[in-house]
Amino acid sequence: MTDQAIKSADDHFDIQDVERRIKAIFIGSIGNLVEWYDFYAYTAFALYFAPAFFPNSDPVVQQLNAAVLFAATFLMRPLGGWLFGFIADRYGRRLSLTLSVVCMCFGSLIIAVTPTYATIGFAAPAILALARIIEGLSLGGEYGASATYLTEVADPRHRGFYSSFQYVTLIGGQLTAIMVLLLLQKVFLTPDQLKDWGWRIPFVIGALLAIFAAVMRRNLHETDAFEEAKKLTKPTGSIRGLLKYPRELLLVVGLTAGGTAAFYTFTTYMQTFVKLSVGLTEDQTTTVIFGSLIFATLLQPIYGALSDRIGRKPLLIFFGAAGTLATVPILTTLKETKSPFTAFLLICAAWIFVAGYTSINAVVKAELFPTNVRALGVGLPYAITVSLFGGTAPAVALYFKTMGHEDWFYYYLSGMIFLSLLIYATMRDTKHASAMHRHE
């Protein structure tokens, strides 16, 4: 074979390899989008269905009840992180990803058909809680499995860029939920119809999309890293195996705490904040949140690609430093403004530093662990931390608001980010000290 022929064969192989990776990342990401759409449909439509499940004349109390339930479902995420992490490390990433999205399908269907409080009394919020618990279990497993899968199928030179699509699709799930909300608000239904029965539609859509995503995920190829690890050692995915890496486990907790609190503040809680605290109308609230999330989505691959050039640590330190200094001024100014455009700019300003965490946190965690415990190592400590500091953020904020000290939450969030900054400043840069090649 001539040199030219060899070069042509290599080029053809490379093109096929790139196509294979892109297809795998696309399917894995789309499934992630569907999972998070189902989950965020709850918060996007909470303003409409909260009165149906939590009857109370005070809208703040209604939203607090909904937020408490939102936080309570996060208690299931550590169990999901363990269960689906075990499946991913023992039986493969593909099986774990498929089962998690099937689980989400059941949760959405339950919410779609649950009668209201007026019909069945206290059983209504109890069934709603069950559905959210199932969804929490699903998402607890989704993060670790999808972060591991996307990182392992990515080109090592562009791992930060490709893995950033986990948060592109995560935020995309919320964007999709808001798009459905806008269509129902503006085109198909009246406000009364939305409050009476229209809020059920997005959960029906979510269940159908989850079935579609499960079918797509069944056809995913397993990662090369998992296949290579099986040849070298028996897959375990056990807690005992994971405990061999205590430093890495603590690092996941430390680098996640401030980031997850910031993420859920500027996604989940922002819709409630600009409606109840800033005083924007429902239409203005939806438009502002939608626009800021598009901006956040665009930042993810940019920051991910930047981390492939300069490393992960500089971006994490940027998030920690800027978040510590800017959170209180941004939220204070946001509360005082009455302009939707100003509110949009302020939330976008927050995303400029929050994206320093969201864009690369998946790859950083995956690069800490060897293949045989990677999904469990990424998913379990992350789920525990998110349950403690992420899912509780809206409830903590609303609790301070009911006490008349909403500004206390601003300092709480700033303090959480500062604690994570201490971890960022002392940890190694995982781009230059990665465990991705280890299959022990």
N, C-alpha and C positions, 0 to 999 in steps of 0.2 A: 504494500500500500504506500502511495506517495505521501510526502509531507503535507501536500495540499488536501489530499483525501482524509488524512488523519485529522487535520484541522477542521475540515468540514464535518467529520463525524463527531468531534468534540463539541463544535458549535451546536450541532443538532441535539446532542445530549443535553447541553446546557439549557437550550431553549425548552426542551421537554421538562427538564427539572424545574425551571422557573415556572412553567405553566402548571405543573403539578403542585408546587408550593402555593401559588396564587389561588388555585382552585380550592385547595384544602383550607387556606386562610379565609377565603370567601364563605365557604359553607359553614366553617366553624364560627365565623363572625355573625353570619345571618342568624344562626341558631341562638347566639348570644343576644342579638337584637330582639328576637321574639321573646326570649325569657324576660328581658328587662322591660319590654313593652307591657307584658302581662302584669309585671310587678308595679310599674309606674302608672298603669291605668287606674290603680287604686287612688293614688295621690292626685292625679289629674282630674278625677271625677268626684273627689271627696266633698267638694263644696256642694255637689248635687245630691249625693246619696247619704251623707252624714245625718240629715234630719230623718231619713227613713229608718235608720238603725239606732240613732241616739237622740230621741226626742228631748229637746230642751230649747227654751226660748232664746238663750244666749248663744249666738253663733261661735263665739270664742270657745265656750265650753264644748260645743259640738265638735269643733275642730280639734280640741284637746283630746277628747275621747277617741277620735279617729287617729290622732297622732300617737296616743298611748298604745292603741292596738297595732299601729304600724311598728312601734318600737318592740312590742311584745313578740311579734313574729320573728324578730331578729334573734330571739333566744333559741330558735330552732336552727339557726344557721351554723353554729358549731357542730351540731349533730349531722347536718347535711355535709359540712366540710369533711367530717370524719368518714361518713358512709361513702360518699361519692369519691373522696380521695382514696379510700381503701380500694374501691372498685377500679379506679383509674390506674393505681400502682400495681394491683394484683392481676387484673384481667384486661386492662387496656384503656387508653384515653377515649376511644370511640364509643365503647359500651357505656362508660360513665356519662359522656355527653348526651347520648341518646336517651338514657333513662331519666336524666335530670329534666329534659324538656318535656317528656311524657308526664312527669310529676307535675310540672307547671300547668299542663293542659287540664288536669283534674282540678287544680285549685281554681282556675278561671271559670270552669264550668259550674262549680259549686256556687261561686259568687253570682254568676249570671242568673241562676234559677232560685236563689234564696228568697223567700217571702220577707216582707218588711216587719218592723216591730208592731205596727198596727194590726197585722194579720196573726202573728204567732207569738207576740210578746218577746220575752227575754231570750227565747230560742233563736231569734233573728241575729242579734249580735254574737251569740254563741256559735252559730253556724258560720258566720262571717269570720270569726276568729279561727275556726277550724280550717277554713279555706286558706286564710293567710298563713297559718302554720305550715300547711302543705307547700305553699309557695316559698316560704322561708326556708324550708328543708331543701327545696329544689335549688334555690339561689345559693344556698350555702355550699352546695356541691358544684354548681356551675362555675363559680369564680376560679377555684383551684384547678379544675379539669380544663377549662378553656384557656386559662393563663399558661398552663403547662403545655397544652396542645399547640397553641399559636407560637409559643417560644421555641418548641422543639422542631416544628416544621419550617421555621424561618431560616433564611440564609444567615449564617453567623455574622456576616459583615453588616447586615441590615436588621438585626434582631430587634433593636429598639423601635425601628420604624414599623415593622410588621406587627409586633406585639402591641403597639399603640392602638391598633384597630379594635382591641378588646374594649377600650373606653370610647372609641368612635361609635361602636355599635351599642355600648351600654348607654351612652348619652342619646344615641339614635333611637333607642327604645323609648326614652322619655319624649323625644321629639315626635315620634310616631303617635304616641298617646295624645300629645297635644294637638297634632294634626287631625286626629279623629275627633277630638273635642271641638276644634274649630269648625270642622265640617258639620257636625251635629248642631252646633250653636248657630251657625250662619246660613246653612243651606237647608237642612232637612227637618229640624225640630224647633219648636218654640221652647222658651225657658220652662214653662209648666210641664211640657211633655218630657223634657230632660229630667226634671225632678221626679216626675211620676213613674216613668218606666224607661226613658231613653238612656239612662246611665248603665243599663244592663248590656246595651249593644257592644261597647268596647270589650267586654269580657267574653262575649260570644266570639267576636273577631279574634281575640287573643287565643282562645281554645283552638280555633280552626288553624290559625297560624302555627301553633305549637305542634299540631299533628303534621303539618307540612314540613316543619323543621326537623321533626323526628325522622321522617322518611328520608330527608336529605342526609342527615347525620349517619344513618345506617350505611350509607355508601362511602363514608369517609375512609381513607386508608389510614392504617395505624402508623405512628411516628417511627422513624428509623431508630431513634434513641431508645424507645421502649423495646423494640425488637432486638437491638444489640444487647440491651441489659438482660433480657431473658436468656441469651446465650451464655452470659458470664455468671449470672447468679439467679437463684430462684426468686421470682417476684414475691414481695411480702406486703408492702403497704401497711405495716403494723405500727402501732403506737410505740412499741418497744424499739423498733428500728429507728423511728423518728427521734426518740429521746437520746439517741447518740449524738444529736446535733443541737444541744441546748443553746449555744450562742446564736446560732442561726434562727432558732425559734424566738428568742427574745428580740432579735433584730427585726423580725417581721412585725412583732407587736409594737415595738418602738417606732418604726418608720411608718406604720399604718395609722397610729392613733390620731395624730394631728391632721393627716391627710383625709381620713375618712370623715372626721368631724366637719372639715371644710367642705368636702364634696357634698355631703348631705345637706349642709346649710345652704349652699348656692345652687342646689338642684331641688331637692324635695321641699325644704322649708321656704324657699324663696317665693313660691307661688302663694303660700299662706301669708308670708310677711308683707309682700307688696299689696296684697288685698286688704288685710286687717290693720297693718301698722302704717303703711304708706298711704293707704286710702284710695288706691286706683280702682276703677271699675273692673268687673269681671273680664270684659273684652280687652281692656288695657293690660290687665294682669297677664292674660294668655299671650298677647302679642309681645310684651316685654320678655317674658320667660322664653318664649319660642325663639325670639331673635338672639337672646344671650346664649341659648344652648347651641344654636347654629355656629355662633362665634367660637364657643368652647369646642365643638366638634372639629372645626378647622384647625385649631391649635394642636390637637393631639398628634397627628402624624408629623407636623413640623417639629415639635419638641422631641418626638421619638427619633426622628432622623438626626436631629442635633445631638442627641445622646450617643448616637453611633459614632459621631465625630469627636466630641469633647469628653464623653464619659457620662455616667449616670449621676455621680455625686454632685457635680456643679449645679445641675438642675434641681436636685433635692434641696441643696443649701439655699438656692435662690427662692424656692417655695417657702422654706422655713423662715428665712430672714424677712422676706417681703410680707409673708402672711402675719408674722408676729407684729410688724410695725404698721401695716396698712389695714388690718381687719377692723379695728375699732373706728378709725376715721371713715372708712367706706360705709360701714353699717350705720354709723351715726348720721352721716350726710344723707344716706339713702332714706332713712326714716323721716328726715325733715323735708325732703323734696316732694313736690306735688306734680312734677313733670314726668310723664312716661319716658321721654327721650333721655332725660337725666338719669332716671332709674336704670334704663338700659345701659347707658355708658358706665355707670358705677358697678353694675354686676359684671360687665365685660372686663372692667379694670381688675376685679377680683379674680376673674378667670385667667388673666395673664400670669398670675403667680400660682393659682391652684393647679393649672395644667402642668406645672413643673413636677407635681406629684402624680396626677392621674395618668399622664402619658406614659410613664415608665415604671410605675410601681409593680406591674405584673412581671416585667422582665427582670427587675431587680430581685424580686422574691424567687423567681424560677432559677436565677443564676446562683442562688445561695445553696441549693440542694442538689445532691446526686440524683440520677434518674430513678432509682428504685424507691425513693420516698418523696419525689419532687411534688407530685400532685397533693399528697397529704400534707407535706411541709408548707406548701403555698396556701392551701385551702383552710386547714384547721386553725392555726393561730390567727390568720387573717379574719376568719369568721368570728372568732371569739372577740377580737378587737373591734370589729365593726358592730357587733352586738352591744358592746359596752359604750362605744363612743360615737358610732355613726348613726345607727338606728335610733338612738336616744336623743340625738341633736334637736329634732323638731319638738319633741316632748319637753325637753329642758328649756328650750326657748319660749314655748308657750306657757310653761309653768312660771317662769320669771315674769312673763307678760301679765299673767293673772295676779301676780303679787304686786304689780305696778313698778317693777324694776327690770324692764326689758333690756336695758343697757348692760345689766350684769352678764347676759349671755354673750355680748360682744367680747368682754374680757375673758370669759370662760373659753371661748373659741381661740382667742389670741394666745392664751396660756397653753392650750393643748398643742397648738402649732409650735410654740416655743420648746415644749418638751421633746417633740419629734426632731426639732432642729438640733438639739444636743446629740441625738443619735446620728443624724446625717453628718455632723461635723467629725464624728469619731469613727464611723464605719469605713470599711474599705470600699473602693469603687469596684462594683461587681463586673463592670465591663472588662477590667484588666485582671480580675481575680475570679473568674467564673468557674462554677462547678458543672457547667453544661456537658463537659466531656467525660465526667466521672459517672460510671455505671455501677458502682459498688453496692 
